[in-house]
Amino acid sequence: MPRAAAIIRAGGLVAFPTETVYGLGANAFDAPAVARIFEAKGRPTFDPLIVHIADRANLARLFTDHALADPRIAVLADAFWPGALTIVAAARPEVPGLVRAGLETVGVRLPRHETAVSLIRAAGTPIAAPSANRFGRLSPTTADHVLEQLDGRIDAVLLGEGTEIGVESSVVALDAVGPARLLRHGGIPLEDLVRVLADHGGIVAAAPTARPGVPLQAPGMTESHYAPIVPLQLVTTSFPVDVTECGLLAPDRVALTQLEALATAAGATVLARVALSETLDPVVAAAHLFERLHELEAVLLNGAGRGAKIIAAPYPEGGLGSAIADRLRRAAATPQ
């Protein structure tokens, strides 16, 4: 940990585990170091970063005094921090423009993963950290996933307890006027946010995909995101006739059996098959989502023809399932 903290202080990049996915961290107040994040990931500069803190007192370095006067920050922090919630509010001018993607706001999260918190404390600075992957690709939930995509591009990878939740944080924007807005489905279900904010102006779900030409207000809002190298296609009742080799992904064992029957009837060769959980358990499914997609990607890249696809059954909306469904929809979208 001392070596990793020294790398952060010296302007380097360190990948580290959180309870959501692995993050790629740099000193949030070191603009050249933050620029290295964008370079390593191939990330467009219009996509803002999330700043991770180890103590709520650090909010005073990131949010304006006016933003900090909003009682909803304390309400949300009391309910969900440390944890998988990012709060977006007006940023102090000291926060580098690259972190904010030129916006007047910044997203902040206090993680609960022991390794992440220890790194932030040892470095002595808030850490800006998107997911530790190439932009638009599958999110990493293990150190091996990080090295597959970023080896040679970053300075260190920290080992630690595994990612528990398996999908990124929920992102909530607190505007000066109006209800809170959910910008990204994630580890905190919308239903829980609705309950906590019911007496504090409520919350609405914003447009899930950014419109062309409009700056992204939060990470993960591009139409195509979280995608494997192998094309992924969502199917419901009919199997694509042009697929001859595939890997199958389904919410549970029952859905996997149904999906495999469709593949067999269509004459497709199934090279691998995975269910996200035995029964329809969104907590288990979220924890394994990216891990299973990485597994299918590896099988198809190593043993299939060029036309192979991952065929996935949609995940039911509601609770944590909404975050899983969101990731699958974006993984299946055609890159722009």
C-alpha positions in Angstrom: 0.0 0.0 0.0 2.8 2.6 0.7 4.2 2.0 -2.7 0.8 2.4 -4.4 0.1 5.6 -2.4 3.5 7.0 -3.4 2.7 6.3 -7.1 -0.5 8.3 -6.7 1.3 11.2 -5.1 3.9 11.2 -7.8 1.3 11.5 -10.6 1.0 7.8 -11.5 -1.9 5.5 -12.1 -3.0 2.7 -9.8 -5.8 0.2 -10.4 -7.5 -0.9 -7.3 -10.5 -2.9 -6.2 -13.8 -1.4 -4.9 -17.0 -3.0 -4.0 -18.4 -2.3 -7.4 -15.7 -2.9 -10.0 -11.9 -2.2 -10.3 -11.1 1.5 -10.6 -8.2 3.2 -12.3 -7.0 6.0 -9.9 -5.0 9.2 -10.0 -4.7 12.2 -7.7 -7.9 14.1 -8.4 -6.2 17.4 -8.1 -3.3 16.6 -10.4 -4.5 17.5 -13.9 -1.5 15.8 -15.8 -2.1 12.6 -13.8 -5.8 12.8 -14.6 -5.0 13.2 -18.3 -3.0 9.9 -18.1 -6.3 8.2 -17.1 -7.9 9.3 -20.3 -4.9 8.3 -22.4 -4.6 4.8 -20.8 -8.3 4.1 -21.3 -8.7 5.7 -24.6 -11.5 7.7 -23.0 -13.0 10.7 -24.6 -12.6 13.9 -22.5 -16.3 14.7 -22.6 -16.9 11.8 -20.2 -16.5 13.0 -16.6 -14.7 11.0 -13.8 -15.9 10.1 -10.3 -13.8 11.2 -7.4 -13.4 8.8 -4.5 -12.9 9.9 -1.0 -12.2 8.2 2.3 -13.9 10.7 4.6 -17.0 12.9 4.3 -14.9 15.8 5.4 -13.2 15.7 2.0 -16.5 16.9 0.4 -15.5 20.4 1.3 -12.6 20.2 -1.1 -14.9 19.1 -4.0 -18.4 20.6 -3.6 -19.1 24.4 -3.4 -20.3 25.8 -0.1 -23.7 26.3 -1.7 -23.9 22.7 -2.8 -22.9 21.5 0.6 -25.8 23.4 2.2 -28.2 21.0 0.3 -29.6 18.7 3.1 -30.0 15.9 0.5 -26.3 15.3 0.5 -26.4 14.3 4.2 -29.6 12.3 3.7 -28.1 10.3 0.9 -24.7 9.9 2.6 -26.3 8.8 5.8 -28.3 6.2 4.0 -25.8 4.8 1.4 -22.2 5.8 2.3 -19.8 4.2 2.4 -21.2 2.4 -0.6 -22.2 2.2 -4.3 -23.7 5.7 -4.6 -22.1 8.7 -6.5 -23.5 12.1 -5.7 -23.2 14.8 -8.4 -23.3 18.5 -7.3 -21.7 21.8 -8.1 -17.9 21.6 -8.1 -15.3 23.9 -6.5 -13.1 25.7 -9.1 -10.1 23.8 -7.8 -11.4 20.5 -9.3 -9.6 20.1 -12.6 -11.7 20.6 -15.7 -10.7 17.2 -17.0 -12.2 15.5 -14.0 -15.5 17.4 -14.6 -15.3 17.1 -18.4 -15.8 20.8 -18.5 -19.0 20.7 -16.5 -19.8 22.8 -13.5 -20.4 19.7 -11.4 -18.4 16.7 -10.1 -19.4 13.2 -9.0 -18.2 12.0 -5.6 -18.3 8.6 -3.9 -17.2 7.2 -0.6 -16.4 3.5 -1.2 -16.7 0.9 1.5 -14.0 -1.5 0.1 -11.2 -1.7 2.6 -8.4 -1.6 0.0 -9.9 1.4 -1.8 -10.3 3.4 1.4 -6.8 2.5 2.6 -5.3 3.7 -0.7 -7.1 7.0 -0.6 -6.0 7.6 3.0 -2.4 6.6 2.4 -2.2 8.8 -0.7 -3.6 11.7 1.3 -5.8 13.0 -1.5 -9.2 12.2 -3.2 -8.7 9.9 -6.1 -10.4 10.3 -9.5 -11.1 6.8 -10.8 -13.2 5.4 -13.6 -13.4 1.7 -14.2 -10.0 0.2 -15.0 -10.6 -0.9 -18.6 -10.3 0.4 -22.1 -13.2 2.8 -22.8 -16.4 1.1 -23.8 -15.2 -2.4 -23.0 -16.3 -4.9 -20.3 -15.8 -3.6 -16.8 -13.1 -5.4 -14.7 -13.9 -7.2 -11.5 -10.5 -8.9 -11.0 -6.9 -7.9 -11.3 -6.6 -10.2 -14.3 -9.3 -8.4 -16.1 -7.4 -5.1 -15.6 -4.1 -6.6 -16.9 -5.8 -8.0 -20.0 -6.8 -4.5 -21.0 -4.3 -2.1 -19.4 -1.0 -4.0 -18.9 1.8 -1.6 -19.9 -0.4 1.4 -19.8 -0.6 1.9 -16.0 1.9 1.8 -13.1 0.4 -0.7 -10.6 -2.5 -3.0 -9.8 -3.5 -3.5 -6.2 -4.8 -6.9 -5.1 -7.5 -7.1 -2.5 -10.8 -8.7 -1.6 -13.0 -9.2 -4.7 -15.6 -6.8 -6.0 -18.8 -7.6 -4.1 -21.5 -5.8 -6.0 -20.2 -6.3 -9.5 -21.8 -3.3 -11.3 -20.8 0.3 -11.1 -22.3 2.8 -8.6 -25.6 4.5 -9.0 -25.2 8.2 -10.0 -27.6 10.8 -8.5 -27.5 14.5 -9.5 -28.5 17.1 -7.0 -29.5 20.3 -8.9 -30.1 23.7 -7.2 -33.8 23.5 -8.3 -36.0 20.5 -8.7 -35.9 16.8 -7.6 -32.8 14.7 -7.6 -32.1 12.9 -10.9 -30.9 9.3 -11.4 -28.3 9.5 -14.1 -27.0 5.9 -14.0 -28.6 2.7 -12.7 -26.1 0.9 -10.4 -25.5 -0.7 -7.1 -28.2 1.2 -5.2 -31.6 0.4 -6.7 -33.9 3.3 -7.7 -36.5 2.0 -5.4 -34.2 2.6 -2.4 -33.4 6.1 -3.6 -37.1 6.9 -4.0 -37.8 5.7 -0.4 -34.9 7.7 1.1 -35.7 10.9 -0.8 -39.5 10.7 -0.5 -39.6 13.6 2.0 -36.8 15.5 0.3 -38.1 16.5 -3.1 -38.1 13.0 -4.6 -36.1 11.6 -7.5 -36.7 11.1 -11.2 -34.9 8.9 -13.6 -33.2 11.0 -16.3 -32.8 10.0 -19.9 -30.7 6.8 -19.7 -28.7 7.6 -22.8 -27.0 10.9 -23.6 -28.2 12.7 -26.7 -25.6 13.4 -29.5 -23.9 16.7 -29.0 -24.9 17.0 -25.3 -22.0 16.6 -22.8 -22.3 13.5 -20.6 -23.4 14.3 -17.1 -22.2 11.0 -15.7 -20.1 8.0 -16.8 -21.8 5.1 -18.5 -24.3 7.2 -20.5 -23.1 6.5 -24.0 -25.4 4.3 -26.0 -22.8 1.6 -26.5 -20.8 0.7 -23.4 -19.7 -2.2 -21.2 -19.2 -4.2 -24.4 -17.2 -7.4 -25.1 -15.0 -7.6 -28.1 -17.3 -10.4 -29.4 -20.6 -8.9 -30.5 -23.5 -9.4 -28.0 -27.1 -9.6 -29.1 -30.2 -9.6 -26.9 -33.0 -12.1 -27.9 -36.4 -12.8 -26.5 -38.6 -15.1 -28.6 -36.6 -15.8 -31.8 -33.0 -16.8 -32.4 -31.0 -14.8 -35.0 -30.7 -16.9 -38.2 -27.2 -15.6 -39.1 -25.5 -17.0 -35.9 -23.8 -20.4 -36.4 -21.6 -20.3 -33.2 -22.4 -18.7 -30.0 -22.1 -18.4 -26.2 -25.3 -18.1 -24.2 -26.0 -15.8 -21.2 -29.3 -15.9 -19.3 -30.7 -14.6 -16.0 -31.2 -18.0 -14.4 -31.2 -21.8 -15.2 -34.7 -21.8 -16.5 -34.1 -19.0 -18.9 -30.8 -20.6 -20.0 -32.6 -23.8 -20.9 -35.1 -21.9 -22.9 -32.4 -19.9 -24.7 -30.5 -23.1 -25.5 -33.6 -24.7 -27.0 -33.9 -21.7 -29.3 -30.3 -22.0 -30.4 -30.6 -25.7 -31.0 -33.8 -25.2 -33.1 -31.9 -22.6 -35.2 -29.0 -25.0 -35.8 -26.5 -22.9 -33.9 -23.5 -24.5 -32.2 -23.3 -23.5 -28.5 -19.7 -23.3 -27.4 -20.4 -22.0 -23.9 -23.4 -21.4 -21.7 -23.8 -19.5 -18.4 -26.6 -18.5 -16.0 -26.1 -15.4 -13.9 -27.7 -17.2 -10.9 -29.4 -20.5 -10.3 -32.7 -18.8 -9.5 -33.6 -15.2 -10.4 -31.4 -13.5 -7.8 -30.3 -10.1 -8.9 -27.7 -9.7 -6.2 -25.9 -12.8 -7.3 -26.5 -12.0 -10.9 -24.9 -8.5 -10.6 -21.9 -9.9 -8.7 -21.2 -12.3 -11.6 -22.3 -10.3 -14.7 -19.0 -9.0 -15.9 -17.1 -12.0 -14.8 -19.4 -14.3 -16.9 -19.2 -11.9 -19.9 -15.4 -12.0 -19.7 -15.6 -15.8 -19.6 -17.8 -16.0 -22.7 -15.6 -13.5 -24.5 -12.5 -15.6 -23.9 -14.2 -18.8 -25.1 -15.4 -17.3 -28.3 -12.2 -15.4 -29.1 -10.1 -18.6 -28.6 -12.3 -21.3 -30.2 -14.9 -19.8 -32.5 -15.2 -18.4 -36.0 -15.3 -14.7 -36.8 -19.1 -14.7 -36.9 -19.6 -15.9 -33.4 -21.8 -13.9 -31.0 -22.8 -13.8 -27.4 -26.5 -14.3 -27.3 -28.1 -13.0 -24.1 -31.6 -13.1 -22.7 -32.7 -9.7 -21.3 -32.7 -9.3 -17.5 -36.0 -8.3 -15.8 -36.2 -4.7 -14.7 -36.7 -3.7 -11.1 -34.4 -3.4 -8.1 -30.8 -4.2 -8.9 -32.1 -5.9 -12.0 -32.5 -2.5 -13.7 -28.7 -2.0 -13.5 -28.1 -5.5 -15.0 -30.6 -4.8 -17.8 -29.0 -1.4 -18.5 -25.5 -3.0 -18.8 -26.8 -5.7 -21.2 -28.6 -3.1 -23.4 -25.6 -1.0 -23.7 -23.3 -4.0 -24.3 -25.6 -5.0 -27.2 -25.8 -1.5 -28.8 -23.9 -0.8 -32.0 -20.9 1.6 -31.3 -21.4 5.0 -32.8 
